[in-house]
Amino acid sequence: MTAQSPTMAQPLCLRRPTLRVLCVRARLARSILSQVAKRVPVDVVMPDGSLLDGGTRRADRPALEIVRPTALFERLAHHPKIGIGEGYMAGDWKAAEGTDLADLLTPFAERMTTAVPPGWLRLRGVVDRRIPSIQNNSLLGSRRNIEAHYDLSNDLFATFLDETMSYSSAIFDPDQPLRTQSFEEAQLRKVHAILDMAKVGQHTRLLEIGTGWGTLALEAARRGATVTSVTLSKEQAALARVRVAEAGYADQVDIRIQDYREVEGVYDAVVSVEMIEAVGEEYWETYFRTIDERLAPGGVAAVQAILMSHERLLATKHSYGWIQKHIFPGGLIPSLQAIHETTSAATSLRMTGVDAFGSDYAETLRRWRETFLARWPEVNALGFDETFRRKWEFYLAYCEAGFATAYLDVAQLRLEREVEQEVEREEAPV
């Protein structure tokens, strides 16, 4: 990993004095942030200790400290949706002493649609940027997008994930104190919940779209299923194969580096955990049609998906954000309505079950971030620098705030064919 680049460290106006328009926009960005600070219960503190909005600091509110005002406001002027995250990466702002980063971001997440004054929202079309075409999830693009995140390093992920190496939301026991529960047990509860939803058991022919590090495939094999699991991550596939072999299930589990669109065969069940977020809207139909085509008569599919409201999806789906630039290139979170509309229009599948547990994702992310920061010296020893640390701290806290406020949700969805359509398939000539 390289150190912070000069481009990120230096304000644009200092590097290019002729860009007066940008400097004017930076002053405008300061004005907008000041108005936001008046609408959100967070103290935005300038380097001299004064508040950006001119108010009085309150001890009962989270506080955001601006370290380098000029640099931050220029970033926000250059790209409002990306600048705030890049400002944190660069150290232009930080959570004040005694303020947790997720707690700081939560009031903004709660007011995602109201924090910016309505008059300024009309300028969204001017400041929003289109998603770069290079992030398109074609066969080549998907491989590139997956490698950018999941092939960073197995050792990196091992520092903060639980013993199951699960990189998706756990499901905690609602009848037990949250903070005392075993993370490993909560992750296995998630795995078995979705396997139960897909009716995976003895002799089930299971297709898993998105291998991760192999835990779901292993648990399915322990139930007596035969598993075909596909992934585009070489790093994940390598470790998953080792784990499967060491557990003694190599004859039941076939892990392939293969795009889901290239899978052939028929399966009794299809399971996919938090993979649809990497599919891209233009390929949602292909994704669900593939599941439909791979399912045997009477088969069941179960998909664990991160979700947002349909209104927010429509408002943001064409806009390039910090997460897409720095964490998940090509990513897009669907809505439940979008999934329903896609499956109804393009497949014979119908949604017959929805189990949501968004608050559990907030706790999952909290634990990941806490462990990541506690074990930072080990991550740093792997070659990752301070900018990377701030990037991942922001990513995990940003997502935690989203789930804690229900701006984001996560659910396991059961998909089955309508009875009359199933009969038609069975009676169709071969």
SVG drawing of the C-alpha trace seen along z (x, -y; Angstrom):
<svg xmlns="http://www.w3.org/2000/svg" viewBox="-52 -33 57 71">
<polyline fill="none" stroke="black" stroke-width="0.4" points="0.0,0.0 1.3,-3.5 1.3,-6.5 -1.2,-9.3 -0.8,-10.8 0.0,-14.6 -3.2,-14.9 -5.2,-13.9 -3.1,-15.9 -3.1,-19.3 -6.1,-21.6 -6.9,-22.1 -6.9,-25.9 -3.3,-25.7 -2.1,-23.5 -4.0,-25.4 -4.5,-29.0 -6.2,-29.7 -9.2,-27.5 -11.1,-30.4 -14.5,-28.8 -13.6,-25.9 -12.6,-28.2 -16.0,-30.0 -17.7,-26.6 -15.6,-25.8 -17.1,-28.8 -20.5,-27.6 -19.7,-24.2 -18.9,-25.7 -22.2,-27.6 -24.1,-24.4 -22.3,-22.5 -23.1,-25.2 -26.8,-25.0 -26.6,-21.2 -25.1,-21.6 -28.1,-23.6 -30.5,-20.8 -28.5,-17.9 -27.8,-17.4 -24.0,-17.3 -21.5,-20.0 -19.2,-20.8 -16.1,-22.3 -13.6,-24.5 -9.9,-24.4 -10.2,-27.5 -12.9,-25.8 -15.8,-27.7 -18.8,-26.0 -19.3,-26.2 -22.9,-27.2 -22.1,-29.9 -23.9,-28.1 -22.7,-26.9 -21.2,-23.5 -23.2,-21.0 -21.7,-18.1 -24.6,-15.8 -24.1,-15.9 -21.5,-14.1 -18.9,-16.4 -17.1,-16.5 -13.8,-18.3 -12.6,-20.0 -8.8,-19.8 -8.1,-21.3 -11.0,-23.5 -9.7,-24.7 -8.9,-21.2 -12.3,-19.8 -14.4,-22.5 -12.6,-22.1 -13.2,-18.4 -16.8,-18.9 -17.0,-21.5 -15.2,-19.1 -17.6,-16.2 -20.0,-16.5 -20.9,-12.8 -17.3,-11.6 -15.5,-14.5 -16.8,-13.8 -15.4,-10.3 -12.1,-11.3 -11.8,-14.1 -11.9,-11.6 -9.3,-9.4 -7.0,-12.4 -7.4,-13.5 -9.3,-16.8 -11.8,-16.0 -12.3,-13.5 -14.6,-12.5 -13.9,-14.6 -12.4,-13.0 -15.1,-10.9 -17.2,-10.7 -17.5,-7.3 -17.5,-7.6 -20.6,-5.6 -22.4,-7.7 -21.3,-10.8 -22.6,-9.6 -25.9,-8.3 -27.7,-11.7 -26.8,-12.3 -28.1,-8.9 -31.3,-9.5 -31.8,-12.7 -30.4,-11.6 -33.3,-13.1 -33.8,-16.3 -30.3,-17.4 -29.6,-19.4 -32.0,-22.3 -34.6,-21.6 -33.4,-24.5 -29.9,-22.9 -31.3,-19.5 -32.5,-20.9 -28.8,-21.2 -28.3,-17.4 -28.3,-16.9 -25.5,-19.4 -23.2,-17.9 -24.0,-14.2 -21.6,-12.2 -22.5,-9.2 -21.0,-5.9 -17.9,-5.2 -18.5,-2.8 -15.4,-0.8 -17.4,0.4 -20.0,2.1 -20.6,5.6 -20.0,7.4 -18.2,10.7 -14.8,8.9 -16.0,6.0 -17.5,8.2 -14.2,10.1 -12.3,6.8 -14.8,5.3 -14.7,8.4 -10.9,8.6 -10.7,4.9 -12.3,5.7 -12.3,9.4 -8.7,10.1 -7.1,7.5 -5.7,10.2 -7.2,13.2 -4.9,12.3 -6.5,8.8 -10.0,10.2 -8.9,12.8 -7.8,10.0 -11.4,8.8 -13.8,11.5 -15.0,14.2 -13.8,17.8 -16.2,18.7 -14.7,16.0 -18.2,14.8 -18.4,11.4 -22.1,10.8 -24.6,10.0 -24.9,12.4 -28.3,13.1 -28.3,12.7 -30.6,14.3 -33.3,11.8 -33.8,13.5 -30.2,13.1 -28.2,9.9 -26.7,8.7 -23.2,7.8 -22.5,11.1 -23.4,13.4 -20.9,15.4 -20.1,13.8 -19.4,17.3 -22.7,18.7 -24.6,15.7 -22.9,16.2 -23.7,19.9 -27.3,19.0 -27.5,16.9 -26.0,19.7 -28.5,22.3 -31.4,19.9 -30.9,19.5 -30.1,23.2 -33.4,24.0 -35.2,21.4 -33.9,23.2 -34.8,26.6 -31.2,27.9 -30.7,31.3 -29.5,34.8 -28.9,35.4 -29.8,31.8 -28.0,30.6 -27.1,27.0 -25.8,24.2 -24.2,21.3 -23.6,18.1 -20.9,16.3 -18.6,18.6 -17.1,16.3 -14.6,18.3 -16.6,21.5 -18.6,21.6 -22.0,22.0 -20.8,24.7 -19.2,26.5 -22.4,26.3 -24.5,27.5 -22.1,30.5 -22.5,31.4 -26.2,31.6 -25.5,34.2 -25.8,31.9 -23.6,31.8 -22.5,28.3 -21.4,26.4 -20.1,23.0 -19.0,20.2 -16.9,17.1 -14.8,14.6 -12.4,14.1 -9.2,16.2 -8.1,15.4 -11.4,16.6 -11.6,19.7 -8.1,20.7 -8.8,20.5 -12.3,22.0 -10.9,25.1 -8.3,25.5 -11.0,25.3 -13.3,27.7 -10.4,30.2 -9.3,29.9 -12.9,30.6 -13.1,33.7 -15.8,32.6 -13.8,32.3 -15.9,35.0 -19.1,33.1 -18.1,29.5 -16.9,28.2 -15.6,24.6 -15.2,22.9 -13.8,19.6 -16.7,19.0 -19.2,16.3 -22.8,17.1 -23.9,16.5 -21.7,19.4 -23.0,22.0 -24.9,25.0 -26.9,27.8 -30.0,28.2 -30.1,27.9 -32.6,28.6 -31.7,25.3 -29.9,22.1 -28.5,19.9 -26.8,16.6 -25.7,14.5 -25.1,10.7 -24.0,11.2 -26.8,9.4 -25.3,6.0 -22.4,6.7 -24.6,7.6 -25.6,4.2 -29.1,3.1 -28.6,3.8 -27.9,7.5 -30.6,8.1 -32.8,9.8 -29.9,12.0 -29.1,12.9 -32.7,13.9 -33.2,15.6 -30.1,17.7 -31.5,18.8 -34.8,19.6 -33.1,21.6 -30.8,23.5 -33.6,24.6 -35.1,28.1 -38.9,28.5 -40.0,27.9 -36.7,26.2 -36.3,23.3 -34.0,20.3 -32.9,18.2 -31.1,14.9 -29.7,12.7 -29.8,9.1 -28.9,5.7 -31.9,3.4 -32.8,-0.2 -36.1,-1.9 -37.3,-2.1 -37.5,-5.8 -33.8,-6.1 -32.9,-3.6 -34.6,-5.6 -32.9,-8.8 -29.4,-7.5 -29.0,-4.5 -27.2,-6.6 -25.1,-8.6 -21.4,-7.8 -20.7,-7.6 -17.8,-7.1 -18.6,-3.5 -18.5,-2.7 -15.3,-4.6 -13.3,-3.2 -15.0,0.0 -17.4,1.8 -16.9,0.8 -19.9,1.7 -22.0,2.1 -25.7,1.1 -28.1,2.0 -31.6,3.0 -35.0,2.4 -37.5,5.1 -39.8,3.6 -37.1,3.7 -36.5,7.4 -40.2,8.1 -40.6,6.2 -37.6,7.9 -38.6,11.5 -42.2,10.9 -41.2,9.5 -38.2,11.8 -38.8,15.1 -41.3,17.6 -40.0,17.0 -42.2,15.4 -41.1,14.1 -42.8,16.3 -40.9,15.3 -39.0,12.3 -37.1,12.4 -35.5,9.0 -32.8,8.3 -31.2,4.9 -30.4,4.1 -28.3,7.3 -26.1,5.9 -25.4,2.8 -24.1,5.0 -22.1,7.1 -20.5,4.0 -19.8,2.6 -17.9,5.8 -15.9,5.8 -14.8,2.2 -14.0,2.7 -11.8,5.7 -10.3,4.1 -9.1,1.1 -7.9,3.2 -5.8,5.3 -4.6,2.5 -0.9,3.2 -1.4,6.6 -3.1,5.0 -0.4,2.4 2.2,5.1 0.6,6.6 1.5,3.4 -1.7,1.3 -1.2,-2.4 -2.9,-5.0 -5.1,-6.2 -6.3,-2.6 -7.1,-2.4 -9.2,-5.6 -10.9,-4.4 -12.0,-1.2 -12.9,-2.8 -15.2,-5.2 -16.6,-2.4 -17.6,-0.2 -18.9,-3.1 -20.8,-4.6 -22.6,-1.3 -23.2,-0.7 -25.0,-4.0 -27.1,-3.1 -28.4,0.1 -28.8,-1.4 -31.2,-4.0 -33.0,-1.6 -31.8,-3.6 -30.5,-0.2 -31.9,3.2 -30.9,6.8 -33.2,9.7 -33.3,13.4 -35.7,13.8 -37.3,17.1 -38.1,17.5 -40.3,20.3 -42.2,20.9 -45.9,20.4 -47.7,23.7 -49.2,23.4 -45.9,22.4 -44.2,25.3 -46.7,27.7 -46.1,26.2 -42.4,26.8 -42.9,30.4 -45.2,31.2 -43.1,29.4 -41.5,31.8 -37.8,32.5"/>
</svg>
